[in-house]
């Protein structure tokens, strides 16, 4: 069995601009991520990071190129299969949290399981377990406007874990947080990676945070122009084990 989680080759993405013009955002990106890796993709705004994440997360399709996720050829899968793959294998964490405002933390985490037809008792038990895992066990009945930014992000991470995903795609998850709160969220990602073996692709413009991950890919103008190891990865892995 292959140890490759993500194998994307020659990914090109173009968008139609008007009737006859096209804008190419990704220019032949190659990306390979092994199972259990914690990889960051860094780049400035407009470099194509979010476009790449949408393709990796099966939220969008490439114009050209091949993409195999955990042994599945995405180009050959039907739409209903793509939906199932996305829901079962991928957890998403966004900068804007995407929580339902008038619903408690517990109900927000339960929501994907509700759509999946999981029974109420099982939903609640799983949601409670995950909120405890992310340090939000005392805030289960709080609504998003009663939570800090860091607490909202923890709820969003718990929700991303409900289907036991093999991979988490995190798009600027600390971008709206102060440094101390962002530090706590990063520690949580390290914990999930080290203790649960979840593959994490971390999209960020912060070189400092990227240095904590095992591998750093630099995206510029729709192309990966560099790859290196994170210089602080080992020290943060050790710290996260005590989180």
C-alpha positions as CSV (number, residue, x, y, z in Angstrom):
1,X,0.0,0.0,0.0
2,X,1.3,3.4,-0.9
3,X,2.3,5.9,1.8
4,X,1.4,8.8,-0.5
5,X,-1.6,10.8,0.5
6,X,-1.5,13.6,-2.1
7,X,0.0,13.1,-5.6
8,X,-0.8,16.1,-7.8
9,X,1.0,16.5,-11.1
10,X,1.0,19.3,-13.6
11,X,-1.9,21.1,-12.1
12,X,-3.0,24.0,-14.2
13,X,-6.0,26.1,-13.3
14,X,-7.6,28.7,-15.6
15,X,-10.6,30.9,-15.0
16,X,-12.7,32.5,-17.7
17,X,-12.6,36.3,-17.7
18,X,-15.3,37.5,-19.9
19,X,-16.4,35.6,-23.0
20,X,-13.0,35.0,-24.7
21,X,-10.3,35.6,-22.1
22,X,-8.8,33.3,-19.6
23,X,-6.7,33.9,-16.5
24,X,-4.3,31.2,-15.5
25,X,-3.7,31.0,-11.7
26,X,-1.7,27.8,-11.4
27,X,1.0,26.9,-13.9
28,X,1.8,23.2,-13.7
29,X,2.0,22.7,-10.0
30,X,3.5,19.3,-8.7
31,X,2.7,18.4,-5.1
32,X,3.3,15.2,-3.3
33,X,2.5,14.7,0.4
34,X,3.1,11.5,2.4
35,X,0.7,10.1,4.9
36,X,1.3,11.7,8.4
37,X,3.2,14.7,7.1
38,X,2.7,18.2,8.3
39,X,3.4,20.4,5.3
40,X,3.0,24.1,4.8
41,X,2.5,26.0,1.6
42,X,3.6,29.6,1.9
43,X,3.1,32.6,-0.4
44,X,1.8,36.1,-0.6
45,X,-1.8,37.0,-1.4
46,X,-2.5,36.2,-5.1
47,X,0.1,33.5,-5.3
48,X,-2.5,30.8,-5.9
49,X,-2.5,29.2,-2.4
50,X,-6.3,29.1,-1.9
51,X,-6.8,27.9,-5.5
52,X,-4.5,25.1,-4.9
53,X,-6.2,24.2,-1.7
54,X,-9.6,24.1,-3.4
55,X,-8.3,21.6,-5.9
56,X,-6.6,19.5,-3.2
57,X,-9.8,19.6,-1.2
58,X,-12.0,18.6,-4.2
59,X,-13.9,21.9,-4.0
60,X,-12.8,22.7,-7.6
61,X,-11.3,20.8,-10.5
62,X,-8.0,21.6,-12.3
63,X,-8.1,22.7,-15.9
64,X,-5.3,20.2,-16.6
65,X,-3.2,17.8,-14.6
66,X,-3.7,14.7,-12.5
67,X,-4.6,14.3,-8.9
68,X,-4.6,11.1,-6.8
69,X,-5.8,11.4,-3.2
70,X,-5.0,8.4,-1.0
71,X,-4.9,6.1,-4.0
72,X,-8.1,7.4,-5.7
73,X,-7.8,9.0,-9.1
74,X,-10.0,12.1,-8.7
75,X,-10.4,12.7,-12.4
76,X,-12.1,9.3,-12.8
77,X,-14.6,9.7,-9.9
78,X,-18.2,10.7,-10.4
79,X,-19.7,13.8,-8.7
80,X,-21.4,11.7,-6.0
81,X,-18.2,9.8,-5.4
82,X,-16.3,13.1,-5.1
83,X,-18.7,14.3,-2.5
84,X,-18.3,11.1,-0.5
85,X,-14.5,11.3,-0.7
86,X,-14.4,14.9,0.4
87,X,-16.7,14.3,3.4
88,X,-14.9,11.1,4.5
89,X,-11.3,11.9,3.9
90,X,-10.9,15.7,4.3
91,X,-11.4,18.1,7.1
92,X,-11.4,21.8,6.3
93,X,-10.3,24.7,8.6
94,X,-10.7,28.2,7.4
95,X,-9.5,31.6,8.6
96,X,-13.2,32.8,8.9
97,X,-14.3,29.8,11.0
98,X,-17.6,29.3,9.1
99,X,-19.6,28.6,12.2
100,X,-23.4,29.1,12.3
101,X,-24.0,32.2,14.4
102,X,-27.1,31.2,16.3
103,X,-26.1,27.7,17.0
104,X,-24.1,26.4,20.0
105,X,-20.6,25.0,19.7
106,X,-21.9,21.5,20.2
107,X,-24.5,21.9,17.5
108,X,-22.0,23.4,15.1
109,X,-19.7,20.3,15.6
110,X,-22.7,18.0,15.2
111,X,-23.8,19.5,11.9
112,X,-21.8,17.4,9.4
113,X,-22.9,14.2,11.2
114,X,-26.5,15.4,11.0
115,X,-26.1,15.7,7.2
116,X,-24.5,12.2,7.2
117,X,-27.6,10.7,8.9
118,X,-25.8,9.9,12.2
119,X,-28.3,9.3,15.1
120,X,-28.7,12.1,17.6
121,X,-27.1,10.3,20.6
122,X,-24.1,9.3,18.6
123,X,-23.7,12.8,17.2
124,X,-23.8,14.4,20.6
125,X,-21.3,11.9,22.1
126,X,-18.8,12.3,19.2
127,X,-19.2,16.1,19.3
128,X,-18.6,16.2,23.0
129,X,-15.5,14.0,22.7
130,X,-14.0,16.3,20.0
131,X,-14.7,19.5,21.9
132,X,-13.0,18.0,24.9
133,X,-10.0,17.1,22.6
134,X,-9.6,20.7,21.5
135,X,-10.0,22.1,24.9
136,X,-13.6,23.4,24.5
137,X,-15.4,20.9,26.8
138,X,-16.5,23.7,29.1
139,X,-18.0,25.8,26.3
140,X,-20.3,23.4,24.5
141,X,-23.4,25.5,25.0
142,X,-21.8,28.8,23.9
143,X,-22.7,30.4,20.6
144,X,-20.0,31.8,18.4
145,X,-20.6,35.4,19.4
146,X,-19.9,34.3,23.0
147,X,-16.5,32.9,22.1
148,X,-13.1,34.4,21.4
149,X,-11.4,34.0,18.0
150,X,-9.2,31.3,19.2
151,X,-12.2,29.4,20.8
152,X,-14.1,29.7,17.5
153,X,-11.2,28.2,15.7
154,X,-11.0,25.3,18.1
155,X,-14.7,24.6,17.5
156,X,-14.0,24.7,13.8
157,X,-11.2,22.3,14.2
158,X,-13.4,19.9,16.2
159,X,-16.0,20.1,13.4
160,X,-13.3,19.2,10.9
161,X,-12.5,16.1,12.8
162,X,-16.0,14.6,13.0
163,X,-15.6,12.2,10.2
164,X,-12.1,11.1,11.3
165,X,-10.5,12.6,8.2
166,X,-7.2,11.3,6.9
167,X,-6.1,14.9,6.0
168,X,-6.8,18.4,7.3
169,X,-6.6,21.3,4.9
170,X,-6.1,24.5,6.9
171,X,-6.3,27.8,4.9
172,X,-4.8,30.6,7.0
173,X,-6.3,29.2,10.2
174,X,-4.3,31.7,12.4
175,X,-4.7,34.7,10.1
176,X,-7.4,36.4,12.1
177,X,-5.8,35.6,15.5
178,X,-3.4,37.4,17.8
179,X,0.0,35.8,18.2
180,X,-0.7,34.0,21.5
181,X,-4.0,32.6,20.3
182,X,-2.4,31.6,17.0
183,X,0.3,29.8,19.0
184,X,-2.3,27.7,20.9
185,X,-4.0,26.8,17.6
186,X,-0.7,25.7,16.1
187,X,0.0,23.6,19.1
188,X,-3.3,21.9,18.6
189,X,-2.4,21.1,15.0
190,X,0.9,19.6,16.1
191,X,-0.9,17.5,18.6
192,X,-3.4,16.1,16.0
193,X,-0.5,15.4,13.6
194,X,1.7,13.7,16.2
195,X,-0.9,11.8,18.3
196,X,-3.5,10.9,15.6
197,X,-1.2,10.8,12.6
198,X,-3.5,13.2,10.6
199,X,-1.8,14.5,7.5
200,X,-2.0,18.3,7.6
201,X,-1.5,20.8,4.7
202,X,-1.2,24.2,6.2
203,X,-1.7,27.2,3.9
204,X,-0.1,30.4,5.3
205,X,1.7,33.7,4.5
206,X,3.6,33.4,7.8
207,X,7.2,32.1,7.3
208,X,7.5,31.9,11.1
209,X,4.7,29.5,11.5
210,X,5.7,27.5,8.4
211,X,9.1,26.9,10.0
212,X,7.4,24.7,12.6
213,X,6.2,22.2,10.0
214,X,8.1,19.3,8.6
215,X,8.3,20.6,5.0
216,X,7.8,24.0,3.5
217,X,6.7,24.7,-0.1
218,X,6.9,28.2,-1.5
219,X,4.3,29.2,-4.0
220,X,4.8,32.3,-6.1
221,X,2.8,33.4,-9.1
222,X,1.1,30.1,-9.4
223,X,4.3,28.0,-9.3
224,X,6.1,26.1,-6.6
225,X,9.5,27.7,-6.6
226,X,11.1,26.1,-3.6
227,X,11.0,23.3,-1.0
228,X,12.8,23.0,2.3
229,X,12.6,21.5,5.8
230,X,11.2,23.6,8.6
231,X,14.0,24.6,10.9
232,X,12.0,24.6,14.1
233,X,9.9,21.5,13.4
234,X,11.4,19.2,16.0
235,X,11.3,21.6,18.9
236,X,7.6,22.3,18.3
237,X,6.8,18.6,18.0
238,X,8.3,18.1,21.4
239,X,6.4,21.1,22.8
240,X,3.1,19.9,21.3
241,X,3.5,16.5,23.0
242,X,3.1,18.3,26.3
243,X,0.0,20.4,25.2
